[in-house]
């Protein structure tokens, strides 16, 4: 059955954990890069996105078993987009490009870009993120 909570062909980022799904919309992000810290299925995650640049990516917010707090560093430098409180600077793949943990990476969470209708069809109890960022 078609889930009509969102337009069928709206592109979303679907995060899947233990058979459950939550989607994030480009509407959650403005025309500047934004970070959303969220907890889904008892796991803390971070979503980085930008509607104008047409991207959303999802990672665990842990590096070396430590919870990190992230902030946007740059909207224009493709090698560094966001950073943490320890001075690490990350690219959009979650790799530490500069800083004390250079060469390490955030753990990617199981996620993919899709049209809303396809996520709703495979995950009937999909949650739609509705919080702030």
HUWOTA-V784667 format. One record per backbone hydrogen bond with DSSP energy under -0.5 kcal/mol. CO is the residue of the C=O (numbers start at 1). NH is the residue of the N-H. E is the energy in kcal/mol with one decimal. If there is no record, write none. Layout:
co:nh:e
CO:NH:E
CO:NH:E
//
This chain:
co:nh:e
2:4:-0.7
3:6:-0.6
7:10:-2.1
8:117:-2.4
10:116:-2.4
11:26:-0.7
12:14:-0.6
12:114:-2.3
13:15:-0.5
13:24:-2.1
14:16:-0.5
14:112:-1.8
15:22:-1.9
17:20:-2.0
20:17:-2.5
21:127:-2.7
22:15:-3.0
23:129:-2.6
24:13:-2.5
25:28:-1.7
26:29:-1.9
30:51:-2.1
30:52:-0.7
32:30:-0.6
34:49:-2.2
35:37:-0.5
36:38:-0.5
36:47:-2.9
38:45:-3.3
40:43:-1.3
43:40:-2.8
44:61:-1.3
45:38:-2.7
46:59:-2.3
47:36:-2.8
48:57:-2.4
49:34:-2.6
50:54:-0.6
50:55:-1.9
51:54:-0.7
55:50:-2.5
57:48:-2.3
58:109:-1.2
59:46:-2.6
61:68:-2.9
62:107:-0.6
63:66:-1.2
66:63:-2.4
68:70:-0.5
69:85:-0.7
71:83:-2.8
76:78:-0.8
77:80:-1.0
81:73:-3.1
81:74:-1.5
82:90:-3.8
83:71:-2.2
84:87:-1.7
88:84:-1.8
89:97:-2.8
89:98:-1.5
90:81:-3.1
90:82:-1.4
91:94:-1.9
94:106:-2.6
95:91:-2.1
95:97:-0.8
96:103:-2.1
98:89:-2.9
99:102:-1.9
101:104:-2.3
104:96:-3.2
107:60:-3.1
109:111:-0.8
110:16:-3.1
112:14:-3.1
114:12:-2.9
115:118:-1.0
115:119:-1.4
116:120:-2.6
117:121:-1.6
118:122:-1.4
119:123:-2.6
123:126:-1.6
127:23:-2.6
127:129:-0.6
//
